[in-house]
Amino acid sequence: QVQLVESGGDLVQPGGPLRLSCAASGFTVRSYTIGWFRQAPGKEREGVSCISSSGGSTYYADSVKGRFTISRDNAKNTVYLQMNILKPEDTAVYYCARTGISWCGDYALASTLLFDYWGQGTQVTVSS
């Protein structure tokens, strides 16, 4: 049974770090491109970052470039999103999802229909 479980969401002060985890079961993360998305109240879901199954190339949305880092631990079958210098506008529910395409980029993150399994989400709140 394919499953993605996010964890690590929390309340954090502006400027602080947080690391999200996306633990996969029922498939191997290195064989799929994994994306991180977020959705703030009243806003559409936004693609944040992805890591490809082909070579592990990564992509970041402009809003998080230079602050967020996506990585994959094949031994733990888990994908991480390290978030630094957090801003109040990063507040959202964060989701991970998988897709069978072997690459990632802005087109992939914009095409949520390409992602067939999603986690339940984890809340990140950035506030003082």
Biotite code that builds the C-alpha atoms (Angstrom):
import biotite.structure as struc

atoms = struc.array([
    struc.Atom([0.000, 0.000, 0.000], chain_id="A", res_id=1, res_name="GLN", atom_name="CA", element="C"),
    struc.Atom([1.459, 3.323, -1.105], chain_id="A", res_id=2, res_name="VAL", atom_name="CA", element="C"),
    struc.Atom([1.614, 5.865, 1.668], chain_id="A", res_id=3, res_name="GLN", atom_name="CA", element="C"),
    struc.Atom([3.295, 9.210, 2.284], chain_id="A", res_id=4, res_name="LEU", atom_name="CA", element="C"),
    struc.Atom([3.408, 10.629, 5.802], chain_id="A", res_id=5, res_name="VAL", atom_name="CA", element="C"),
    struc.Atom([4.625, 14.140, 6.505], chain_id="A", res_id=6, res_name="GLU", atom_name="CA", element="C"),
    struc.Atom([5.917, 15.224, 9.889], chain_id="A", res_id=7, res_name="SER", atom_name="CA", element="C"),
    struc.Atom([7.921, 17.999, 11.474], chain_id="A", res_id=8, res_name="GLY", atom_name="CA", element="C"),
    struc.Atom([5.472, 20.860, 11.201], chain_id="A", res_id=9, res_name="GLY", atom_name="CA", element="C"),
    struc.Atom([5.503, 23.265, 14.116], chain_id="A", res_id=10, res_name="ASP", atom_name="CA", element="C"),
    struc.Atom([5.162, 26.836, 15.303], chain_id="A", res_id=11, res_name="LEU", atom_name="CA", element="C"),
    struc.Atom([8.437, 28.640, 14.680], chain_id="A", res_id=12, res_name="VAL", atom_name="CA", element="C"),
    struc.Atom([9.597, 32.231, 15.003], chain_id="A", res_id=13, res_name="GLN", atom_name="CA", element="C"),
    struc.Atom([10.484, 34.263, 11.923], chain_id="A", res_id=14, res_name="PRO", atom_name="CA", element="C"),
    struc.Atom([14.059, 33.613, 10.871], chain_id="A", res_id=15, res_name="GLY", atom_name="CA", element="C"),
    struc.Atom([14.095, 30.171, 12.422], chain_id="A", res_id=16, res_name="GLY", atom_name="CA", element="C"),
    struc.Atom([14.681, 26.758, 10.850], chain_id="A", res_id=17, res_name="PRO", atom_name="CA", element="C"),
    struc.Atom([12.458, 23.731, 10.533], chain_id="A", res_id=18, res_name="LEU", atom_name="CA", element="C"),
    struc.Atom([12.871, 20.370, 8.851], chain_id="A", res_id=19, res_name="ARG", atom_name="CA", element="C"),
    struc.Atom([9.962, 18.493, 7.383], chain_id="A", res_id=20, res_name="LEU", atom_name="CA", element="C"),
    struc.Atom([10.036, 14.767, 6.676], chain_id="A", res_id=21, res_name="SER", atom_name="CA", element="C"),
    struc.Atom([8.090, 12.764, 4.126], chain_id="A", res_id=22, res_name="CYS", atom_name="CA", element="C"),
    struc.Atom([8.264, 9.076, 4.988], chain_id="A", res_id=23, res_name="ALA", atom_name="CA", element="C"),
    struc.Atom([7.244, 6.754, 2.177], chain_id="A", res_id=24, res_name="ALA", atom_name="CA", element="C"),
    struc.Atom([6.012, 3.186, 2.274], chain_id="A", res_id=25, res_name="SER", atom_name="CA", element="C"),
    struc.Atom([4.853, 0.817, -0.421], chain_id="A", res_id=26, res_name="GLY", atom_name="CA", element="C"),
    struc.Atom([7.378, 2.173, -2.924], chain_id="A", res_id=27, res_name="PHE", atom_name="CA", element="C"),
    struc.Atom([10.967, 3.419, -3.024], chain_id="A", res_id=28, res_name="THR", atom_name="CA", element="C"),
    struc.Atom([11.448, 7.170, -3.115], chain_id="A", res_id=29, res_name="VAL", atom_name="CA", element="C"),
    struc.Atom([14.507, 6.960, -5.362], chain_id="A", res_id=30, res_name="ARG", atom_name="CA", element="C"),
    struc.Atom([12.309, 5.519, -8.114], chain_id="A", res_id=31, res_name="SER", atom_name="CA", element="C"),
    struc.Atom([9.885, 8.437, -8.120], chain_id="A", res_id=32, res_name="TYR", atom_name="CA", element="C"),
    struc.Atom([10.077, 12.187, -8.317], chain_id="A", res_id=33, res_name="THR", atom_name="CA", element="C"),
    struc.Atom([8.877, 13.654, -5.019], chain_id="A", res_id=34, res_name="ILE", atom_name="CA", element="C"),
    struc.Atom([7.425, 17.110, -4.682], chain_id="A", res_id=35, res_name="GLY", atom_name="CA", element="C"),
    struc.Atom([6.700, 19.372, -1.739], chain_id="A", res_id=36, res_name="TRP", atom_name="CA", element="C"),
    struc.Atom([3.675, 21.622, -1.939], chain_id="A", res_id=37, res_name="PHE", atom_name="CA", element="C"),
    struc.Atom([2.036, 24.041, 0.448], chain_id="A", res_id=38, res_name="ARG", atom_name="CA", element="C"),
    struc.Atom([-1.367, 25.597, 0.853], chain_id="A", res_id=39, res_name="GLN", atom_name="CA", element="C"),
    struc.Atom([-2.137, 28.635, 2.945], chain_id="A", res_id=40, res_name="ALA", atom_name="CA", element="C"),
    struc.Atom([-5.693, 29.492, 4.041], chain_id="A", res_id=41, res_name="PRO", atom_name="CA", element="C"),
    struc.Atom([-7.641, 31.012, 1.169], chain_id="A", res_id=42, res_name="GLY", atom_name="CA", element="C"),
    struc.Atom([-4.859, 30.370, -1.335], chain_id="A", res_id=43, res_name="LYS", atom_name="CA", element="C"),
    struc.Atom([-4.249, 27.786, -4.017], chain_id="A", res_id=44, res_name="GLU", atom_name="CA", element="C"),
    struc.Atom([-1.834, 24.943, -3.492], chain_id="A", res_id=45, res_name="ARG", atom_name="CA", element="C"),
    struc.Atom([1.676, 26.017, -4.460], chain_id="A", res_id=46, res_name="GLU", atom_name="CA", element="C"),
    struc.Atom([4.578, 23.885, -5.589], chain_id="A", res_id=47, res_name="GLY", atom_name="CA", element="C"),
    struc.Atom([7.616, 24.506, -3.411], chain_id="A", res_id=48, res_name="VAL", atom_name="CA", element="C"),
    struc.Atom([10.323, 22.056, -4.418], chain_id="A", res_id=49, res_name="SER", atom_name="CA", element="C"),
    struc.Atom([10.957, 18.667, -5.982], chain_id="A", res_id=50, res_name="CYS", atom_name="CA", element="C"),
    struc.Atom([13.676, 16.085, -6.322], chain_id="A", res_id=51, res_name="ILE", atom_name="CA", element="C"),
    struc.Atom([13.786, 13.921, -9.407], chain_id="A", res_id=52, res_name="SER", atom_name="CA", element="C"),
    struc.Atom([14.141, 10.187, -9.677], chain_id="A", res_id=53, res_name="SER", atom_name="CA", element="C"),
    struc.Atom([16.567, 10.783, -12.524], chain_id="A", res_id=54, res_name="SER", atom_name="CA", element="C"),
    struc.Atom([19.862, 11.807, -11.001], chain_id="A", res_id=55, res_name="GLY", atom_name="CA", element="C"),
    struc.Atom([18.294, 13.466, -7.983], chain_id="A", res_id=56, res_name="GLY", atom_name="CA", element="C"),
    struc.Atom([18.156, 16.889, -9.589], chain_id="A", res_id=57, res_name="SER", atom_name="CA", element="C"),
    struc.Atom([16.280, 19.480, -7.582], chain_id="A", res_id=58, res_name="THR", atom_name="CA", element="C"),
    struc.Atom([14.097, 22.468, -8.260], chain_id="A", res_id=59, res_name="TYR", atom_name="CA", element="C"),
    struc.Atom([12.864, 25.298, -6.042], chain_id="A", res_id=60, res_name="TYR", atom_name="CA", element="C"),
    struc.Atom([10.168, 27.877, -6.442], chain_id="A", res_id=61, res_name="ALA", atom_name="CA", element="C"),
    struc.Atom([11.508, 31.425, -6.502], chain_id="A", res_id=62, res_name="ASP", atom_name="CA", element="C"),
    struc.Atom([9.779, 32.163, -3.203], chain_id="A", res_id=63, res_name="SER", atom_name="CA", element="C"),
    struc.Atom([11.949, 29.633, -1.341], chain_id="A", res_id=64, res_name="VAL", atom_name="CA", element="C"),
    struc.Atom([15.123, 29.500, -3.411], chain_id="A", res_id=65, res_name="LYS", atom_name="CA", element="C"),
    struc.Atom([18.188, 29.952, -1.243], chain_id="A", res_id=66, res_name="GLY", atom_name="CA", element="C"),
    struc.Atom([16.261, 29.212, 1.954], chain_id="A", res_id=67, res_name="ARG", atom_name="CA", element="C"),
    struc.Atom([14.865, 25.698, 1.459], chain_id="A", res_id=68, res_name="PHE", atom_name="CA", element="C"),
    struc.Atom([16.756, 22.523, 0.638], chain_id="A", res_id=69, res_name="THR", atom_name="CA", element="C"),
    struc.Atom([15.203, 19.246, -0.471], chain_id="A", res_id=70, res_name="ILE", atom_name="CA", element="C"),
    struc.Atom([17.042, 15.975, 0.062], chain_id="A", res_id=71, res_name="SER", atom_name="CA", element="C"),
    struc.Atom([16.442, 12.256, -0.034], chain_id="A", res_id=72, res_name="ARG", atom_name="CA", element="C"),
    struc.Atom([17.626, 9.447, 2.252], chain_id="A", res_id=73, res_name="ASP", atom_name="CA", element="C"),
    struc.Atom([17.240, 6.246, 0.273], chain_id="A", res_id=74, res_name="ASN", atom_name="CA", element="C"),
    struc.Atom([18.099, 4.054, 3.279], chain_id="A", res_id=75, res_name="ALA", atom_name="CA", element="C"),
    struc.Atom([15.251, 5.587, 5.285], chain_id="A", res_id=76, res_name="LYS", atom_name="CA", element="C"),
    struc.Atom([12.992, 5.911, 2.237], chain_id="A", res_id=77, res_name="ASN", atom_name="CA", element="C"),
    struc.Atom([12.348, 9.494, 3.284], chain_id="A", res_id=78, res_name="THR", atom_name="CA", element="C"),
    struc.Atom([12.483, 12.891, 1.622], chain_id="A", res_id=79, res_name="VAL", atom_name="CA", element="C"),
    struc.Atom([13.255, 15.982, 3.678], chain_id="A", res_id=80, res_name="TYR", atom_name="CA", element="C"),
    struc.Atom([12.614, 19.675, 3.281], chain_id="A", res_id=81, res_name="LEU", atom_name="CA", element="C"),
    struc.Atom([15.023, 21.784, 5.292], chain_id="A", res_id=82, res_name="GLN", atom_name="CA", element="C"),
    struc.Atom([13.554, 25.243, 5.685], chain_id="A", res_id=83, res_name="MET", atom_name="CA", element="C"),
    struc.Atom([15.727, 28.116, 6.891], chain_id="A", res_id=84, res_name="ASN", atom_name="CA", element="C"),
    struc.Atom([15.126, 31.813, 7.406], chain_id="A", res_id=85, res_name="ILE", atom_name="CA", element="C"),
    struc.Atom([11.420, 31.175, 7.679], chain_id="A", res_id=86, res_name="LEU", atom_name="CA", element="C"),
    struc.Atom([9.037, 34.028, 7.009], chain_id="A", res_id=87, res_name="LYS", atom_name="CA", element="C"),
    struc.Atom([5.415, 34.533, 8.090], chain_id="A", res_id=88, res_name="PRO", atom_name="CA", element="C"),
    struc.Atom([4.392, 34.045, 4.461], chain_id="A", res_id=89, res_name="GLU", atom_name="CA", element="C"),
    struc.Atom([5.740, 30.487, 4.651], chain_id="A", res_id=90, res_name="ASP", atom_name="CA", element="C"),
    struc.Atom([2.852, 29.639, 6.962], chain_id="A", res_id=91, res_name="THR", atom_name="CA", element="C"),
    struc.Atom([0.850, 26.863, 5.343], chain_id="A", res_id=92, res_name="ALA", atom_name="CA", element="C"),
    struc.Atom([0.018, 23.187, 5.382], chain_id="A", res_id=93, res_name="VAL", atom_name="CA", element="C"),
    struc.Atom([2.860, 21.378, 3.647], chain_id="A", res_id=94, res_name="TYR", atom_name="CA", element="C"),
    struc.Atom([2.272, 18.250, 1.594], chain_id="A", res_id=95, res_name="TYR", atom_name="CA", element="C"),
    struc.Atom([4.542, 15.804, -0.158], chain_id="A", res_id=96, res_name="CYS", atom_name="CA", element="C"),
    struc.Atom([3.488, 13.846, -3.202], chain_id="A", res_id=97, res_name="ALA", atom_name="CA", element="C"),
    struc.Atom([4.965, 11.471, -5.750], chain_id="A", res_id=98, res_name="ARG", atom_name="CA", element="C"),
    struc.Atom([4.899, 11.382, -9.531], chain_id="A", res_id=99, res_name="THR", atom_name="CA", element="C"),
    struc.Atom([6.073, 8.838, -12.035], chain_id="A", res_id=100, res_name="GLY", atom_name="CA", element="C"),
    struc.Atom([7.783, 11.408, -14.250], chain_id="A", res_id=101, res_name="ILE", atom_name="CA", element="C"),
    struc.Atom([11.563, 11.269, -13.992], chain_id="A", res_id=102, res_name="SER", atom_name="CA", element="C"),
    struc.Atom([12.263, 15.002, -13.956], chain_id="A", res_id=103, res_name="TRP", atom_name="CA", element="C"),
    struc.Atom([11.120, 17.966, -11.941], chain_id="A", res_id=104, res_name="CYS", atom_name="CA", element="C"),
    struc.Atom([10.786, 21.664, -12.554], chain_id="A", res_id=105, res_name="GLY", atom_name="CA", element="C"),
    struc.Atom([8.292, 24.461, -12.573], chain_id="A", res_id=106, res_name="ASP", atom_name="CA", element="C"),
    struc.Atom([6.042, 22.654, -15.052], chain_id="A", res_id=107, res_name="TYR", atom_name="CA", element="C"),
    struc.Atom([5.919, 19.532, -12.897], chain_id="A", res_id=108, res_name="ALA", atom_name="CA", element="C"),
    struc.Atom([5.110, 21.467, -9.719], chain_id="A", res_id=109, res_name="LEU", atom_name="CA", element="C"),
    struc.Atom([2.404, 23.389, -11.545], chain_id="A", res_id=110, res_name="ALA", atom_name="CA", element="C"),
    struc.Atom([0.800, 20.165, -12.786], chain_id="A", res_id=111, res_name="SER", atom_name="CA", element="C"),
    struc.Atom([-0.570, 18.634, -9.602], chain_id="A", res_id=112, res_name="THR", atom_name="CA", element="C"),
    struc.Atom([-2.527, 16.094, -11.632], chain_id="A", res_id=113, res_name="LEU", atom_name="CA", element="C"),
    struc.Atom([0.804, 14.432, -12.433], chain_id="A", res_id=114, res_name="LEU", atom_name="CA", element="C"),
    struc.Atom([1.143, 13.486, -8.755], chain_id="A", res_id=115, res_name="PHE", atom_name="CA", element="C"),
    struc.Atom([-0.816, 10.347, -7.894], chain_id="A", res_id=116, res_name="ASP", atom_name="CA", element="C"),
    struc.Atom([-0.270, 9.932, -4.140], chain_id="A", res_id=117, res_name="TYR", atom_name="CA", element="C"),
    struc.Atom([-0.290, 12.654, -1.508], chain_id="A", res_id=118, res_name="TRP", atom_name="CA", element="C"),
    struc.Atom([0.373, 12.790, 2.196], chain_id="A", res_id=119, res_name="GLY", atom_name="CA", element="C"),
    struc.Atom([-2.073, 14.209, 4.713], chain_id="A", res_id=120, res_name="GLN", atom_name="CA", element="C"),
    struc.Atom([-0.059, 17.382, 5.298], chain_id="A", res_id=121, res_name="GLY", atom_name="CA", element="C"),
    struc.Atom([1.749, 18.980, 8.227], chain_id="A", res_id=122, res_name="THR", atom_name="CA", element="C"),
    struc.Atom([1.111, 22.489, 9.548], chain_id="A", res_id=123, res_name="GLN", atom_name="CA", element="C"),
    struc.Atom([3.896, 25.050, 9.562], chain_id="A", res_id=124, res_name="VAL", atom_name="CA", element="C"),
    struc.Atom([3.198, 28.329, 11.337], chain_id="A", res_id=125, res_name="THR", atom_name="CA", element="C"),
    struc.Atom([5.744, 31.124, 11.317], chain_id="A", res_id=126, res_name="VAL", atom_name="CA", element="C"),
    struc.Atom([4.883, 33.735, 13.893], chain_id="A", res_id=127, res_name="SER", atom_name="CA", element="C"),
    struc.Atom([6.394, 35.647, 16.760], chain_id="A", res_id=128, res_name="SER", atom_name="CA", element="C"),
])
